[in-house]
Amino acid sequence: MSEGLSKILNIVLYVLLGVSALLGVLFYFESVSADVIIYWCYVLFFIGAAAAIILPLINLAKNPGGGKAALIGLVALIVVFVIAYVMAGDEMLPKYEAFIDGPEDSKKVGMGLIAFYILALGAILAVVYSSVSKLIK
């Protein structure tokens, strides 16, 4: 990241932090309503989402070679979710009918759980592999 862009982003960061702190103090003294805080949270969310989308695209435009690793990771993540969706069942127990609307939602919940288990296992194996490979070297 260039030095000029870094300075601009730091200034934006401190402005957002200052406004958030000011709103927090004003809310504490009941000068602003909870609605103002909620709308400010929406603003921060959309700024964060935009930054999470736009800044990697800028980085990808500057360094196209780095996009290959990101694309491989994205494809691997999609493969994990497809495998989890295929493995998930759509059966529902009667005690969960109050929480889940139907079999399709049950399948989505199962997919999320299975994907979490696969990704957690992958993370654990990566940590173990990294530790063992450091001991061997």
One Martini backbone bead per residue (centre of mass of N, CA, C, O) as a GRO file, in nm:
protein
  137
    1MET     BB    1   0.098   0.035   0.021
    2SER     BB    2   0.080   0.347   0.004
    3GLU     BB    3   0.154   0.621   0.189
    4GLY     BB    4  -0.090   0.800   0.115
    5LEU     BB    5  -0.313   0.588   0.164
    6SER     BB    6  -0.237   0.528   0.456
    7LYS     BB    7  -0.296   0.812   0.566
    8ILE     BB    8  -0.591   0.828   0.483
    9LEU     BB    9  -0.686   0.574   0.640
   10ASN     BB   10  -0.602   0.680   0.919
   11ILE     BB   11  -0.785   0.925   0.921
   12VAL     BB   12  -1.050   0.771   0.886
   13LEU     BB   13  -1.020   0.598   1.136
   14TYR     BB   14  -1.012   0.836   1.345
   15VAL     BB   15  -1.285   0.955   1.271
   16LEU     BB   16  -1.458   0.707   1.330
   17LEU     BB   17  -1.365   0.677   1.621
   18GLY     BB   18  -1.456   0.959   1.720
   19VAL     BB   19  -1.754   0.933   1.650
   20SER     BB   20  -1.806   0.680   1.819
   21ALA     BB   21  -1.723   0.802   2.093
   22LEU     BB   22  -1.920   1.038   2.091
   23LEU     BB   23  -2.178   0.866   2.070
   24GLY     BB   24  -2.129   0.707   2.329
   25VAL     BB   25  -2.139   0.949   2.521
   26LEU     BB   26  -2.415   1.063   2.433
   27PHE     BB   27  -2.569   0.806   2.509
   28TYR     BB   28  -2.498   0.801   2.808
   29PHE     BB   29  -2.634   1.109   2.834
   30GLU     BB   30  -2.900   1.105   2.653
   31SER     BB   31  -2.863   1.274   2.361
   32VAL     BB   32  -2.903   1.003   2.214
   33SER     BB   33  -3.037   0.759   2.042
   34ALA     BB   34  -3.047   0.432   1.942
   35ASP     BB   35  -3.092   0.491   1.642
   36VAL     BB   36  -2.825   0.635   1.589
   37ILE     BB   37  -2.646   0.394   1.658
   38ILE     BB   38  -2.761   0.201   1.448
   39TYR     BB   39  -2.694   0.376   1.198
   40TRP     BB   40  -2.390   0.382   1.253
   41CYS     BB   41  -2.355   0.077   1.223
   42TYR     BB   42  -2.437   0.069   0.929
   43VAL     BB   43  -2.214   0.249   0.824
   44LEU     BB   44  -1.978   0.073   0.924
   45PHE     BB   45  -2.058  -0.180   0.773
   46PHE     BB   46  -2.044  -0.061   0.480
   47ILE     BB   47  -1.753   0.029   0.496
   48GLY     BB   48  -1.634  -0.253   0.554
   49ALA     BB   49  -1.751  -0.397   0.306
   50ALA     BB   50  -1.623  -0.215   0.094
   51ALA     BB   51  -1.330  -0.263   0.184
   52ALA     BB   52  -1.339  -0.580   0.149
   53ILE     BB   53  -1.383  -0.546  -0.167
   54ILE     BB   54  -1.197  -0.316  -0.287
   55LEU     BB   55  -0.902  -0.360  -0.180
   56PRO     BB   56  -0.848  -0.640  -0.311
   57LEU     BB   57  -0.890  -0.539  -0.602
   58ILE     BB   58  -0.655  -0.343  -0.600
   59ASN     BB   59  -0.439  -0.555  -0.531
   60LEU     BB   60  -0.496  -0.733  -0.782
   61ALA     BB   61  -0.422  -0.513  -0.992
   62LYS     BB   62  -0.121  -0.484  -0.889
   63ASN     BB   63  -0.123  -0.824  -0.823
   64PRO     BB   64  -0.204  -1.086  -1.021
   65GLY     BB   65  -0.044  -1.330  -0.895
   66GLY     BB   66  -0.207  -1.332  -0.615
   67GLY     BB   67  -0.486  -1.442  -0.732
   68LYS     BB   68  -0.434  -1.746  -0.745
   69ALA     BB   69  -0.449  -1.811  -0.440
   70ALA     BB   70  -0.732  -1.696  -0.394
   71LEU     BB   71  -0.877  -1.879  -0.600
   72ILE     BB   72  -0.805  -2.147  -0.466
   73GLY     BB   73  -0.943  -2.085  -0.195
   74LEU     BB   74  -1.229  -2.038  -0.308
   75VAL     BB   75  -1.265  -2.316  -0.438
   76ALA     BB   76  -1.222  -2.481  -0.179
   77LEU     BB   77  -1.465  -2.357  -0.027
   78ILE     BB   78  -1.680  -2.447  -0.229
   79VAL     BB   79  -1.623  -2.749  -0.203
   80VAL     BB   80  -1.692  -2.773   0.095
   81PHE     BB   81  -1.993  -2.677   0.065
   82VAL     BB   82  -2.080  -2.897  -0.131
   83ILE     BB   83  -2.014  -3.139   0.044
   84ALA     BB   84  -2.192  -3.051   0.284
   85TYR     BB   85  -2.461  -3.048   0.127
   86VAL     BB   86  -2.458  -3.348   0.046
   87MET     BB   87  -2.433  -3.459   0.350
   88ALA     BB   88  -2.684  -3.330   0.426
   89GLY     BB   89  -2.976  -3.338   0.594
   90ASP     BB   90  -3.360  -3.304   0.603
   91GLU     BB   91  -3.425  -3.376   0.878
   92MET     BB   92  -3.677  -3.350   1.146
   93LEU     BB   93  -3.732  -3.268   1.458
   94PRO     BB   94  -3.992  -3.175   1.655
   95LYS     BB   95  -3.820  -2.979   1.852
   96TYR     BB   96  -3.727  -2.788   1.579
   97GLU     BB   97  -3.988  -2.650   1.451
   98ALA     BB   98  -3.956  -2.363   1.593
   99PHE     BB   99  -3.668  -2.296   1.430
  100ILE     BB  100  -3.747  -2.462   1.166
  101ASP     BB  101  -3.929  -2.447   0.868
  102GLY     BB  102  -3.770  -2.683   0.702
  103PRO     BB  103  -3.589  -2.901   0.516
  104GLU     BB  104  -3.410  -2.686   0.377
  105ASP     BB  105  -3.314  -2.551   0.640
  106SER     BB  106  -3.194  -2.808   0.760
  107LYS     BB  107  -2.980  -2.843   0.538
  108LYS     BB  108  -2.834  -2.571   0.588
  109VAL     BB  109  -2.754  -2.626   0.877
  110GLY     BB  110  -2.596  -2.885   0.819
  111MET     BB  111  -2.396  -2.755   0.627
  112GLY     BB  112  -2.271  -2.558   0.829
  113LEU     BB  113  -2.170  -2.770   1.029
  114ILE     BB  114  -1.998  -2.941   0.838
  115ALA     BB  115  -1.817  -2.712   0.740
  116PHE     BB  116  -1.705  -2.645   1.016
  117TYR     BB  117  -1.575  -2.921   1.070
  118ILE     BB  118  -1.386  -2.924   0.827
  119LEU     BB  119  -1.239  -2.651   0.886
  120ALA     BB  120  -1.145  -2.723   1.172
  121LEU     BB  121  -0.980  -2.970   1.093
  122GLY     BB  122  -0.793  -2.818   0.899
  123ALA     BB  123  -0.674  -2.626   1.111
  124ILE     BB  124  -0.558  -2.842   1.299
  125LEU     BB  125  -0.379  -2.981   1.086
  126ALA     BB  126  -0.208  -2.729   1.021
  127VAL     BB  127  -0.089  -2.693   1.304
  128VAL     BB  128   0.038  -2.972   1.333
  129TYR     BB  129   0.213  -2.962   1.079
  130SER     BB  130   0.374  -2.712   1.157
  131SER     BB  131   0.494  -2.823   1.420
  132VAL     BB  132   0.628  -3.080   1.306
  133SER     BB  133   0.803  -2.942   1.086
  134LYS     BB  134   0.972  -2.777   1.294
  135LEU     BB  135   1.092  -3.024   1.447
  136ILE     BB  136   1.237  -3.160   1.202
  137LYS     BB  137   1.423  -2.902   1.114
   0.00000   0.00000   0.00000
